[in-house]
Amino acid sequence: MCTITLCMIVKDEEEVLHQCLSSVKEICDEIIIVDTGSTDKTKEIAREFTEKVIDFPWINDFSAARNFSFSHATMDYILWLDADDILRKEDLQKFKNLKKKLDLSIDAVSMNYHIAFDEYGNPSFSFRRNRLVKRENYFKWIGPVHEYLEVGGNILSADIAITHRKNDKSIHSIQSDRNLKIYEYRLKRGEEFTPRDLYYYANELKDHSQFHKSTLYYQAFLATKKGWVEDEIRACINMAECYRNLGKLEKEKESLVMSICYDVPRPEVSCRLGDLYKNKKYFKKAITWYRLALEIEEEDHQGFKQEAYSTWYPHLQLCVCYWEIGDIGLAEEHNNKAKKYRPNDPKVKYNEEFFKNNK
């Protein structure tokens, strides 16, 4: 059976670190915690699980810190997590099974990353990440912020999910500002941004409501034609969101349509186009897009996936659209389909009552 080193970088994570380490300690043969300047009880908590708690001076470079943590690993494989990640019990068992079967012909293992959930506990926003990598391959982290692990070789896609437990501490909003400041510092130094830098800087600008400036950097990113296709699609969707916030609805539509140049329409794109037509009361045109969101078969990819746009959301919108064009039967049918995903949704219940009173 292979052995695993858990490598983490942390700073001021006393509220979440214990639950993270408790959830994964059973599958780890070694734990490396690299602290980048905590002033709370983070290191004290870490020492409950490992003696290998190592200081690393923060130099505005996440990759440097992560590569430093990897350099201390001694086991066959390296697992990396953030402090607000956990393994749920069912995923811990899957991980144990994987560990028993894993052999050194596998260079990396990708896992689902669930970062948002609906009120029923079902994942609503997820994507894949390479979480477990063979140590002797010396895979490196790249990029000072929004870093990525450059991985190649024989990659196994596992049915294991890492669950992100969001923490609303003020420190996390500070860290969010920190990312933007890192990019702005690099710009002031005259650094030339890679396509990936342009994309993630645009994301930071959007998240800080600098919508006009964000669209300029999304455009610059797309103009390079050197980005990962999933980032190109997401750039179009995010740019559309910026234009919506700026009140430029035609630009929003153009950005959504642009995403189709890179791949089949993603359900989110189809639903957002449906929303634009529905809001203008072009219900038949809206129906076309909502139906496409339900019918399109996406290939397995590592991009963002929001379950709502291929499940209950288009059904709920189709309910409204079919009612508006006079097809009561289909309207009720789609409300019932939405109910299967969200049985207690107020809109679903309102629609049910509405149908009862209008038959």
VOMAR-154039 format. One line per field, with one value per residue (C-alpha): residue in one letter; chain; x, y, z. Coordinates in nm, 2 decimals. Layout:
BEGIN
aa <- A, ... .
ch <- A, ... .
X <- X, ... .
Y <- Y, ... .
Z <- Z, ... .
END
This chain:
BEGIN
aa <- M, C, T, I, T, L, C, M, I, V, K, D, E, E, E, V, L, H, Q, C, L, S, S, V, K, E, I, C, D, E, I, I, I, V, D, T, G, S, T, D, K, T, K, E, I, A, R, E, F, T, E, K, V, I, D, F, P, W, I, N, D, F, S, A, A, R, N, F, S, F, S, H, A, T, M, D, Y, I, L, W, L, D, A, D, D, I, L, R, K, E, D, L, Q, K, F, K, N, L, K, K, K, L, D, L, S, I, D, A, V, S, M, N, Y, H, I, A, F, D, E, Y, G, N, P, S, F, S, F, R, R, N, R, L, V, K, R, E, N, Y, F, K, W, I, G, P, V, H, E, Y, L, E, V, G, G, N, I, L, S, A, D, I, A, I, T, H, R, K, N, D, K, S, I, H, S, I, Q, S, D, R, N, L, K, I, Y, E, Y, R, L, K, R, G, E, E, F, T, P, R, D, L, Y, Y, Y, A, N, E, L, K, D, H, S, Q, F, H, K, S, T, L, Y, Y, Q, A, F, L, A, T, K, K, G, W, V, E, D, E, I, R, A, C, I, N, M, A, E, C, Y, R, N, L, G, K, L, E, K, E, K, E, S, L, V, M, S, I, C, Y, D, V, P, R, P, E, V, S, C, R, L, G, D, L, Y, K, N, K, K, Y, F, K, K, A, I, T, W, Y, R, L, A, L, E, I, E, E, E, D, H, Q, G, F, K, Q, E, A, Y, S, T, W, Y, P, H, L, Q, L, C, V, C, Y, W, E, I, G, D, I, G, L, A, E, E, H, N, N, K, A, K, K, Y, R, P, N, D, P, K, V, K, Y, N, E, E, F, F, K, N, N, K .
ch <- A, A, A, A, A, A, A, A, A, A, A, A, A, A, A, A, A, A, A, A, A, A, A, A, A, A, A, A, A, A, A, A, A, A, A, A, A, A, A, A, A, A, A, A, A, A, A, A, A, A, A, A, A, A, A, A, A, A, A, A, A, A, A, A, A, A, A, A, A, A, A, A, A, A, A, A, A, A, A, A, A, A, A, A, A, A, A, A, A, A, A, A, A, A, A, A, A, A, A, A, A, A, A, A, A, A, A, A, A, A, A, A, A, A, A, A, A, A, A, A, A, A, A, A, A, A, A, A, A, A, A, A, A, A, A, A, A, A, A, A, A, A, A, A, A, A, A, A, A, A, A, A, A, A, A, A, A, A, A, A, A, A, A, A, A, A, A, A, A, A, A, A, A, A, A, A, A, A, A, A, A, A, A, A, A, A, A, A, A, A, A, A, A, A, A, A, A, A, A, A, A, A, A, A, A, A, A, A, A, A, A, A, A, A, A, A, A, A, A, A, A, A, A, A, A, A, A, A, A, A, A, A, A, A, A, A, A, A, A, A, A, A, A, A, A, A, A, A, A, A, A, A, A, A, A, A, A, A, A, A, A, A, A, A, A, A, A, A, A, A, A, A, A, A, A, A, A, A, A, A, A, A, A, A, A, A, A, A, A, A, A, A, A, A, A, A, A, A, A, A, A, A, A, A, A, A, A, A, A, A, A, A, A, A, A, A, A, A, A, A, A, A, A, A, A, A, A, A, A, A, A, A, A, A, A, A, A, A, A, A, A, A, A, A, A, A, A, A, A, A, A, A, A, A, A, A, A, A, A .
X <- 0.00, 0.13, 0.21, 0.08, 0.22, -0.03, 0.12, -0.06, 0.02, -0.17, -0.20, -0.44, -0.67, -0.75, -1.12, -1.10, -0.77, -0.87, -1.17, -0.96, -0.68, -0.93, -1.11, -0.80, -0.55, -0.65, -0.52, -0.20, 0.13, 0.30, 0.16, 0.36, 0.22, 0.39, 0.29, 0.33, 0.29, 0.00, -0.06, -0.34, -0.34, -0.29, 0.05, -0.06, -0.35, -0.12, 0.12, -0.17, -0.14, 0.22, 0.57, 0.65, 0.52, 0.76, 0.78, 0.80, 0.83, 0.55, 0.69, 0.37, 0.41, 0.17, 0.36, 0.68, 0.51, 0.35, 0.67, 0.85, 0.59, 0.62, 1.00, 0.96, 0.75, 0.90, 0.62, 0.51, 0.24, 0.16, -0.19, -0.26, -0.55, -0.64, -0.74, -1.11, -1.12, -1.24, -1.31, -1.66, -1.70, -1.81, -1.52, -1.27, -1.38, -1.34, -0.99, -0.90, -1.01, -0.81, -0.50, -0.51, -0.53, -0.30, 0.03, 0.32, 0.21, -0.03, 0.13, -0.16, -0.52, -0.79, -1.08, -1.40, -1.39, -1.73, -1.73, -2.10, -2.41, -2.78, -3.01, -3.04, -2.67, -2.62, -2.32, -2.43, -2.08, -1.79, -1.49, -1.19, -0.84, -0.53, -0.51, -0.27, 0.06, 0.36, 0.64, 0.93, 0.79, 0.87, 0.56, 0.58, 0.34, 0.34, 0.22, 0.25, -0.13, -0.41, -0.13, -0.17, 0.01, 0.16, 0.09, 0.14, 0.15, -0.10, -0.38, -0.66, -1.00, -1.13, -1.49, -1.37, -1.48, -1.29, -1.55, -1.48, -1.62, -1.64, -1.52, -1.66, -1.39, -1.27, -0.92, -1.05, -1.18, -0.83, -0.67, -0.90, -0.78, -0.43, -0.46, -0.57, -0.28, -0.03, -0.14, -0.13, 0.22, 0.34, 0.19, 0.37, 0.69, 0.64, 0.59, 0.44, 0.13, 0.09, -0.26, -0.34, -0.24, -0.47, -0.76, -0.72, -0.65, -0.98, -1.16, -1.02, -1.13, -1.48, -1.50, -1.41, -1.68, -1.43, -1.65, -1.53, -1.17, -1.24, -1.39, -1.08, -0.86, -1.10, -1.07, -0.69, -0.69, -0.91, -0.71, -0.40, -0.57, -0.34, -0.56, -0.71, -1.04, -1.23, -1.09, -1.18, -1.54, -1.55, -1.40, -1.69, -1.95, -1.78, -1.75, -2.12, -2.18, -1.97, -2.17, -2.50, -2.38, -2.29, -2.64, -2.50, -2.74, -2.65, -2.28, -2.39, -2.56, -2.26, -2.02, -2.24, -2.27, -1.89, -1.85, -2.00, -1.69, -1.49, -1.73, -2.09, -2.32, -2.27, -2.60, -2.52, -2.48, -2.80, -2.99, -2.85, -2.95, -3.29, -3.32, -3.24, -3.52, -3.76, -3.70, -3.80, -4.11, -3.98, -4.10, -4.07, -3.71, -3.64, -3.79, -3.53, -3.24, -3.38, -3.45, -3.10, -2.97, -3.15, -3.07, -2.70, -2.46, -2.15, -1.83, -1.64, -1.42, -1.24, -1.42, -1.67, -2.01, -2.32, -2.58, -2.87, -2.84, -2.88, -3.15, -3.42, -3.35, -3.44, -3.74, -3.87, -3.82, -3.98, -4.28, -4.32, -4.26, -4.50, -4.77, -4.71, -4.77, -5.08, -4.94, -5.06, -4.99, -4.62, -4.60, -4.72, -4.51, -4.19, -4.29, -4.32, -3.98, -3.83, -4.00, -3.80, -3.48, -3.62, -3.94, -3.96, -3.87, -4.11, -4.15, -4.24, -4.50, -4.63, -4.67, -4.85, -5.10, -5.13, -5.22, -5.48, -5.65, -5.64, -5.78 .
Y <- 0.00, 0.35, 0.61, 0.97, 1.30, 1.58, 1.92, 2.24, 2.61, 2.80, 3.14, 3.23, 2.92, 2.84, 2.82, 2.56, 2.37, 2.11, 1.99, 1.97, 1.76, 1.55, 1.46, 1.34, 1.21, 0.84, 0.84, 1.04, 0.88, 1.22, 1.57, 1.88, 2.22, 2.53, 2.84, 3.18, 3.40, 3.31, 3.52, 3.30, 2.94, 2.78, 2.63, 2.50, 2.32, 2.18, 2.04, 1.82, 1.63, 1.65, 1.76, 1.89, 2.25, 2.47, 2.85, 3.01, 3.39, 3.53, 3.67, 3.74, 3.41, 3.12, 2.89, 2.95, 2.85, 2.54, 2.42, 2.47, 2.24, 1.98, 1.98, 1.84, 1.54, 1.19, 0.96, 0.81, 1.06, 1.41, 1.53, 1.90, 2.08, 2.42, 2.47, 2.51, 2.18, 1.85, 1.49, 1.38, 1.03, 0.87, 1.03, 0.93, 0.57, 0.61, 0.75, 0.45, 0.22, 0.42, 0.41, 0.03, -0.01, 0.28, 0.19, 0.40, 0.38, 0.66, 1.00, 1.20, 1.17, 1.43, 1.47, 1.67, 2.00, 2.09, 2.46, 2.54, 2.36, 2.41, 2.39, 2.01, 1.96, 1.88, 2.03, 2.33, 2.45, 2.22, 2.14, 1.90, 1.95, 1.73, 1.66, 1.36, 1.36, 1.12, 1.28, 1.15, 1.34, 1.67, 1.85, 2.22, 2.49, 2.79, 3.15, 3.38, 3.40, 3.17, 2.92, 2.59, 2.26, 2.16, 1.79, 1.54, 1.17, 0.90, 1.09, 0.90, 1.06, 0.95, 0.95, 1.13, 1.48, 1.74, 1.96, 2.33, 2.46, 2.84, 3.05, 3.40, 3.53, 3.88, 3.74, 3.58, 3.90, 4.04, 3.75, 3.82, 4.18, 4.04, 3.87, 4.19, 4.38, 4.11, 4.16, 4.54, 4.53, 4.31, 4.56, 4.85, 4.66, 4.63, 4.26, 4.11, 3.91, 3.56, 3.48, 3.30, 3.62, 3.83, 3.59, 3.58, 3.95, 4.01, 3.78, 3.97, 4.30, 4.16, 4.03, 4.38, 4.54, 4.70, 4.58, 4.81, 4.74, 4.37, 4.35, 4.51, 4.24, 3.96, 4.09, 4.11, 3.75, 3.62, 3.81, 3.60, 3.28, 3.10, 3.03, 2.70, 2.65, 2.63, 2.96, 3.11, 3.00, 3.12, 3.46, 3.51, 3.42, 3.64, 3.93, 3.90, 3.93, 4.25, 4.40, 4.31, 4.50, 4.79, 4.78, 4.69, 4.40, 4.38, 4.34, 4.08, 3.88, 3.92, 3.78, 3.48, 3.40, 3.44, 3.14, 2.91, 2.97, 2.76, 2.46, 2.36, 2.60, 2.53, 2.51, 2.83, 3.01, 2.87, 2.97, 3.32, 3.37, 3.23, 3.49, 3.78, 3.67, 3.59, 3.94, 4.09, 3.87, 3.68, 3.36, 3.13, 3.23, 3.18, 2.83, 2.73, 2.83, 2.67, 2.35, 2.34, 2.38, 2.05, 1.87, 1.94, 1.66, 1.80, 1.60, 1.54, 1.85, 2.02, 2.35, 2.49, 2.31, 2.46, 2.19, 2.44, 2.53, 2.18, 2.07, 2.27, 2.62, 2.58, 2.37, 2.65, 2.91, 2.68, 2.66, 3.04, 3.06, 2.79, 2.95, 3.28, 3.13, 2.94, 2.58, 2.51, 2.14, 2.19, 2.47, 2.23, 1.95, 2.16, 2.28, 1.92, 1.84, 2.14, 2.00, 1.68, 1.88, 2.14, 2.01, 2.30, 2.58, 2.87, 2.94, 2.57, 2.58, 2.91, 2.77, 2.46, 2.68, 2.90, 2.61, 2.49, 2.82, 2.88, 2.55 .
Z <- 0.00, -0.09, 0.17, 0.17, 0.30, 0.36, 0.27, 0.38, 0.40, 0.67, 0.83, 1.12, 1.07, 1.43, 1.36, 1.08, 1.10, 1.36, 1.16, 0.85, 1.00, 1.20, 0.88, 0.69, 0.96, 0.90, 0.55, 0.61, 0.70, 0.74, 0.79, 0.69, 0.80, 0.67, 0.86, 0.68, 0.98, 1.21, 1.52, 1.66, 1.78, 1.44, 1.51, 1.85, 1.68, 1.41, 1.66, 1.80, 1.47, 1.37, 1.49, 1.14, 1.17, 0.98, 0.95, 0.61, 0.58, 0.36, 0.03, -0.16, -0.34, -0.28, -0.51, -0.32, 0.00, -0.15, -0.32, 0.02, 0.18, -0.09, -0.05, 0.30, 0.20, 0.23, 0.14, -0.20, -0.27, -0.17, -0.08, -0.06, 0.11, 0.23, 0.60, 0.53, 0.33, 0.48, 0.38, 0.46, 0.60, 0.27, 0.09, 0.36, 0.30, -0.07, -0.01, 0.21, -0.07, -0.33, -0.10, -0.09, -0.47, -0.58, -0.73, -0.86, -1.22, -1.13, -1.14, -1.01, -0.89, -0.96, -0.73, -0.72, -0.52, -0.38, -0.28, -0.25, -0.14, -0.16, 0.15, 0.11, 0.13, -0.24, -0.42, -0.62, -0.74, -0.81, -1.03, -1.04, -0.91, -0.91, -0.54, -0.50, -0.68, -0.69, -0.49, -0.70, -1.00, -0.83, -0.97, -0.91, -0.82, -1.06, -1.01, -0.71, -0.67, -0.80, -0.83, -1.01, -0.98, -1.31, -1.35, -1.63, -1.70, -1.60, -1.42, -1.25, -1.21, -0.87, -0.74, -0.43, -0.32, -0.12, 0.06, 0.11, 0.43, 0.40, 0.69, 0.72, 0.94, 0.86, 0.79, 0.48, 0.33, 0.41, 0.23, -0.07, -0.08, -0.05, -0.39, -0.56, -0.40, -0.51, -0.88, -0.85, -0.69, -0.98, -1.23, -1.06, -1.09, -1.46, -1.47, -1.79, -1.71, -1.85, -2.00, -1.67, -1.48, -1.70, -1.64, -1.26, -1.23, -1.41, -1.17, -0.87, -1.03, -1.08, -0.72, -0.60, -0.82, -1.06, -1.35, -1.63, -1.57, -1.53, -1.88, -2.03, -1.87, -1.98, -2.33, -2.31, -2.18, -2.46, -2.72, -2.63, -2.75, -2.52, -2.22, -2.10, -2.28, -1.95, -1.84, -2.18, -2.14, -1.78, -1.89, -2.13, -1.86, -1.60, -1.85, -1.92, -1.55, -1.54, -1.83, -1.65, -1.35, -1.57, -1.73, -2.07, -2.16, -2.53, -2.43, -2.18, -2.46, -2.69, -2.41, -2.35, -2.72, -2.75, -2.51, -2.77, -2.99, -2.74, -2.68, -2.68, -2.48, -2.11, -1.92, -1.74, -2.06, -2.20, -1.89, -1.88, -2.25, -2.16, -1.88, -2.11, -2.35, -2.07, -1.92, -2.25, -2.26, -2.57, -2.41, -2.71, -2.76, -2.39, -2.41, -2.67, -2.45, -2.13, -2.31, -2.45, -2.09, -2.00, -2.32, -2.38, -2.29, -2.14, -2.16, -1.84, -1.79, -1.50, -1.54, -1.30, -1.28, -1.12, -1.09, -1.08, -1.44, -1.57, -1.32, -1.13, -1.26, -1.63, -1.53, -1.31, -1.58, -1.84, -1.61, -1.63, -2.00, -2.10, -1.88, -2.05, -2.40, -2.28, -2.25, -1.89, -1.92, -1.99, -1.73, -1.46, -1.59, -1.55, -1.21, -1.10, -1.24, -1.05, -0.74, -0.76, -0.70, -0.46, -0.29, -0.05, -0.28, -0.22, -0.59, -0.66, -0.38, -0.50, -0.85, -0.72, -0.54, -0.84, -1.06, -0.81, -0.81, -1.19, -1.33 .
END
